[in-house]
Amino acid sequence: MAVLEVRCPACNGLNVVRYGRQPNGKQRYLCQDLTCTRRIFLLRTPHESPLDRMPTEMRQVIERALAGGSIEETARDLRLPSGTVAEVFGVLARFNAPPTGVTRSTQALRRRRATG
């Protein structure tokens, strides 16, 4: 049987006990350190990524957006509303780096001039 050392993600302490289960079946833990700012937490294994919890359709939309696909093509292929796909593409666009030589402040100035 394998022994797993459970540490609190907030204080990194070992004074942790099991504290029931979530409705989805995942184990909850309680940090018993009185100075800890976080009391109850779930254990996240190192191999678990946030994409594991994401619906497969959204994962596919993100993969196609990062590969350079278009909104219409992605919506048609995955049989999703184009508004939903456009929303995901818009969120991803906020995380892209600006073009070379253009700073974020320059982009903000251009937007202000264009709108007002």
Protein Blocks (a to p, Z undefined) as FASTA:
>chain_A
ZZdddddfklopabdcdebjafkopacdddfbfkbcbfbdcdddfklcfklmpcfklmmm
mmmmmnopafklmmmmnopafklmmmmmmmmmmmpccdehiafklmmmmmmmmmZZ
